[in-house]
Each structure stands twice: as structure tokens, then as C-alpha cells.
């Protein structure tokens, strides 16, 4: 009887899941995260299909059609220069997303290596890097971006750099704390004993196990960078007209907040939904990538 039971157990196939498959399986159980992913994918599809959704040029001025309220011809109305608001929002998605993605990329490219070096080597290297991070963290994100824009000037490229610099210290701190915990692990000590170089230990052993919190932080930072970039545009220091960027559209609409409230309402709603989508996806990734919550 016991032998038959053992044979039956032996015939049960073992399931082997990759980390990516396991993460997706846990992520799709998180309904708010799926909602956030749906929102972001919807904006992506709409901006790619913008030429087929609306026939209007987002920058073409038609003064005879200025401030037309939402109608069949213009579903979201027109602005003070007669430009179709739906077209400007759809095309503006590209600029807002590009700013968010590239700004976070700056934080990753600069902040992750500095944080890894700071946490692994310690000493005076750690002190110098952390003092620089402290200096950047002492400024609110919008104030730091304003200071950078004042030095670099306005424009899409300068906005990306200005917003991206503000993401660097958070990645430095996050990666440093993770590396400090991982550098004392047994597998790191074993790698040192067999003569593996420090750079190989950092990038092949430590950083592989530190990427989960970095991915989560990057996703959440995209929402923050979008808000900061929109704030610059609202103040007139971001992407300049006639480029259809959401923050710039919001700044133009504030002058007509009582006579044509839809000019500010729809760009503001687009910003709200996109930031919500990034935050929901970030929360879902945080739960999906946390090994302490894995239950097979």
C-alpha cells in the first residue's frame, strides 16, 4: 500500500514557473493593478490611434471655432484658439508619457549605479554620495525642477532633464539600503572567496536580487514625474505651446475656468487617470514581486 502511494506521488509532475510567469500570475490577481494596467494601455492605444480617432490637427488654429462647448463635431470642445481638445489630449499623451519614461530612465541610469557603489563600498565614497543625495532631497521635487529649468531654459529636453534629476536621490537611497542588506549574504561571501571581482559581485549577484524594489520604485516614480512636468507646464515653464502637453493645456484653461471649464477639466482628468494608473500598477508590482507574500 505504501509503495503504491509513493509511486502515485512520484508520478505527479512538478510545476516549474519562471520568475516572470510567477510575477504575472500574482499580478493578475490584484484587481486594482489590472485596472491601472487597463488605464495605461487604453491611453497607449488611443494615442497610437489618434490619427484615425480625430481628423483635427492638434496645433491648427481655427479662431472662428474658438470656445465651442462639447458637441458631436468636437466631443470635448475647442480651446480659445479653436483647436480640438480631444485631438490635443490624444496627441499630448505622447509628450507626457515620453517625459515620464525618460525622466525615470535618468534616475535609473544615474541613481542605481551610485546607490550600488555607495552601499557596497561604504566609507568616504558612501559619505560623499549620500551628502549629494541629501542635498537633492532637501528640495521639493517641483522646486528642484523649477531651479533646473531656470538654469537650462524651457523646452521638452530641458524639462526631461530637470524632472529626471529629481528622481535620482530616491533611487540612490533605495538601492543603497538594499545593497547594504545583501552584501553580507552567504553567496556574496562565497563569491569573494573564489576571487570574483567587486563589479561582478555587484552586477551579477547583488543587483539581480535588488531589482524588484527598483522596478516598483520606477513605476511609482512615473506618476510623480508626470505631475511635476505637468506642474511646470501649468506655470508656463514646461513644454511650450503649441505643443499639446497636458500641463500646458491645463495652464491655458485656467484663464477660462468659469466661461469654458471643459478646457481645464479634460486635461486635468487625463493627468489624474494616468497618475492613478501608474500608482495602481506600482502597488500591484510591489505585491507581486515580494517573496514574503508568495503563496503557491
C-alpha positions in Angstrom: 0.0 0.0 0.0 2.8 2.4 0.9 4.7 1.5 -2.3 1.6 2.3 -4.4 1.2 5.6 -2.6 4.8 6.5 -3.2 4.5 5.6 -6.9 1.5 7.8 -7.2 3.3 10.7 -5.7 6.3 10.1 -7.9 4.1 10.3 -11.0 2.7 13.8 -10.1 4.6 16.3 -12.4 6.4 19.1 -10.6 5.5 22.6 -11.8 8.4 24.9 -12.6 7.5 28.5 -13.1 9.8 31.3 -14.2 10.0 34.4 -12.1 8.2 36.3 -14.9 5.4 33.8 -15.0 5.0 33.7 -11.2 5.0 37.5 -11.1 2.3 37.8 -13.7 0.2 35.1 -12.0 0.3 37.1 -8.8 -0.1 40.4 -10.6 -3.3 39.4 -12.3 -4.9 38.5 -9.0 -4.5 42.1 -8.0 -7.7 43.7 -9.4 -6.8 47.4 -8.8 -3.4 46.7 -10.6 -5.3 45.3 -13.5 -7.5 48.4 -13.6 -4.3 50.6 -13.6 -2.8 48.5 -16.4 -6.1 48.8 -18.4 -6.0 52.6 -18.0 -2.4 52.9 -19.2 -2.9 50.5 -22.1 -6.1 52.5 -23.1 -4.1 55.7 -23.2 -1.4 54.0 -25.2 -3.9 52.6 -27.8 -5.7 55.9 -28.0 -2.6 57.9 -28.7 -1.4 55.5 -31.3 -4.8 55.5 -33.0 -5.2 59.3 -32.7 -5.0 60.0 -36.5 -7.9 57.6 -37.0 -10.0 58.8 -34.0 -9.9 62.5 -34.7 -9.4 64.3 -38.1 -8.2 67.5 -36.5 -4.6 68.8 -36.3 -3.8 69.4 -32.6 -1.9 72.6 -33.3 -4.0 74.1 -36.1 -5.8 77.3 -35.1 -9.4 78.0 -36.2 -10.3 81.2 -34.5 -13.9 81.1 -35.9 -14.5 77.9 -33.9 -13.0 79.1 -30.6 -14.5 78.0 -27.2 -17.1 75.7 -28.7 -18.5 73.5 -25.9 -18.5 69.7 -26.2 -20.6 68.6 -29.2 -20.9 65.8 -31.8 -18.3 67.6 -34.0 -16.0 68.3 -31.1 -16.6 65.7 -28.3 -14.5 67.6 -25.8 -15.0 71.1 -27.2 -12.4 73.5 -28.5 -10.0 75.9 -26.8 -9.6 79.6 -27.1 -7.7 79.3 -30.4 -10.3 76.9 -31.9 -8.1 73.8 -31.5 -9.9 70.5 -30.9 -9.3 69.5 -27.2 -9.8 65.8 -27.9 -7.0 65.8 -30.5 -4.7 67.8 -28.2 -5.3 65.3 -25.3 -4.7 62.3 -27.5 -1.5 63.7 -29.1 -0.4 65.2 -25.8 -0.3 61.7 -24.3 2.8 61.0 -26.3 4.7 64.0 -24.7 3.5 63.3 -21.2 4.5 59.7 -21.4 7.8 60.4 -23.0 8.6 62.9 -20.3 7.7 60.4 -17.5 9.6 57.5 -19.1 12.8 59.3 -19.9 12.9 61.2 -16.6 12.7 57.9 -14.7 15.3 56.5 -17.1 17.7 59.3 -16.0 17.0 58.3 -12.3 17.7 54.7 -13.1 20.9 55.2 -15.1 22.4 57.6 -12.6 20.8 56.6 -9.3 21.1 52.8 -9.4 24.9 52.7 -10.0 25.6 55.4 -7.4 23.4 53.6 -4.9 25.1 50.3 -5.5 28.6 51.8 -5.2 27.6 53.7 -2.0 26.1 50.6 -0.3 28.8 48.1 -1.3 32.0 50.1 -0.6 30.8 52.4 2.2 33.4 54.7 3.8 34.1 58.1 2.2 32.5 57.1 -1.1 29.3 56.4 0.7 29.5 59.7 2.6 30.1 61.8 -0.5 27.3 60.1 -2.5 24.8 60.4 0.4 25.6 64.0 1.0 24.8 64.7 -2.6 21.6 62.8 -2.3 20.7 64.7 0.9 21.2 68.0 -0.9 18.9 67.0 -3.7 16.3 65.6 -1.3 16.3 68.9 0.6 14.4 70.5 -2.3 10.8 69.6 -3.1 10.5 68.0 -6.5 8.8 70.9 -8.1 11.2 73.4 -6.6 14.2 71.5 -7.8 12.7 71.2 -11.3 12.0 74.9 -11.3 15.6 75.6 -10.3 16.9 73.4 -13.1 14.6 75.0 -15.7 15.8 78.4 -14.6 19.3 77.3 -15.4 18.7 75.2 -18.5 15.7 77.1 -20.0 12.3 75.8 -21.1 11.7 73.1 -23.7 11.0 69.4 -23.9 14.6 68.3 -23.5 15.3 70.6 -20.5 12.0 69.5 -18.8 13.0 65.9 -19.1 16.5 66.6 -17.6 15.0 68.9 -14.9 12.4 66.3 -13.8 14.8 63.4 -14.1 17.4 64.9 -11.8 14.7 65.0 -9.1 14.3 61.2 -9.3 18.0 60.4 -8.8 18.2 60.6 -4.9 15.2 58.3 -4.3 16.9 55.5 -6.4 20.2 56.2 -4.6 18.7 55.7 -1.2 16.6 52.7 -2.2 19.5 50.8 -3.9 21.9 51.7 -1.1 19.6 50.2 1.5 19.1 47.1 -0.5 22.8 46.6 -1.2 23.6 47.1 2.5 21.3 44.2 3.3 22.5 41.9 0.5 26.3 42.4 0.7 26.6 40.3 3.9 24.7 37.3 2.4 26.5 34.0 2.2 26.6 33.8 -1.6 28.3 37.2 -1.7 31.0 36.0 0.8 31.4 32.8 -1.3 31.9 34.9 -4.5 34.6 36.9 -2.7 36.4 33.8 -1.5 36.7 32.4 -5.1 38.1 35.7 -6.4 35.1 37.2 -8.1 35.7 40.9 -8.7 33.7 43.6 -6.9 31.9 44.7 -10.1 30.9 41.2 -11.0 29.6 40.7 -7.4 27.6 44.0 -7.6 26.0 43.5 -11.0 25.7 39.7 -11.3 24.9 38.7 -7.7 23.6 41.7 -5.7 21.7 43.8 -8.2 19.8 40.8 -9.6 18.3 40.4 -6.1 17.8 44.1 -5.7 15.8 44.8 -8.9 12.3 44.1 -7.5 12.1 47.2 -5.4 13.8 49.2 -8.1 11.1 48.2 -10.6 8.4 49.1 -8.2 10.0 52.5 -7.4 10.4 53.2 -11.2 6.7 52.6 -11.8 5.6 54.8 -9.0 8.0 57.5 -10.0 6.5 57.8 -13.4 3.3 59.1 -11.8 5.3 61.6 -9.8 7.4 62.8 -12.7 4.2 63.3 -14.8 2.8 65.5 -12.0 6.0 67.6 -11.8 6.2 68.0 -15.6 2.5 69.0 -15.7 3.2 71.5 -12.9 6.0 73.1 -14.9 3.7 73.3 -17.9 0.9 74.8 -15.8 3.3 77.5 -14.7 4.4 78.2 -18.3 7.9 76.8 -17.7 7.5 73.3 -19.3 6.8 72.2 -22.8 5.9 75.4 -24.8 2.8 76.0 -26.9 1.6 75.0 -29.4 2.9 71.5 -28.3 -0.1 69.7 -26.8 1.2 68.8 -23.4 -1.3 68.2 -20.6 0.2 70.6 -18.1 0.4 73.4 -20.7 -3.2 72.8 -21.7 -4.2 73.0 -18.0 -2.4 76.3 -17.7 -4.1 77.7 -20.7 -7.5 76.6 -19.4 -7.3 78.3 -16.1 -8.0 81.6 -17.7 -11.3 80.3 -18.9 -12.2 78.3 -15.8 -15.6 80.0 -15.4 -16.5 80.6 -19.1 -15.2 77.3 -20.5 -14.4 74.9 -17.6 -14.0 72.0 -20.0 -10.7 73.4 -21.2 -9.1 72.6 -17.8 -11.4 69.7 -16.8 -10.4 67.2 -19.5 -6.6 67.7 -19.4 -6.8 67.5 -15.6 -8.8 64.3 -15.8 -6.2 62.8 -18.2 -3.4 63.6 -15.7 -5.5 62.2 -12.8 -6.2 58.9 -14.6 -2.6 58.4 -15.8 -1.1 59.0 -12.4 -3.7 56.7 -10.9 -2.8 54.0 -13.4 0.9 54.2 -12.6 0.2 54.1 -8.9 -2.1 51.1 -9.1 0.3 49.2 -11.3 3.1 50.0 -8.9 1.1 48.7 -5.9 0.4 45.5 -7.8 4.0 45.0 -8.8 5.1 45.6 -5.2 2.8 42.8 -4.0 3.7 40.5 -6.9 7.5 40.9 -6.5 7.5 40.5 -2.7 8.7 36.9 -1.9 7.2 37.1 1.5 3.7 37.3 0.0 4.2 34.4 -2.4 1.8 31.5 -1.8 1.9 28.7 -4.3 
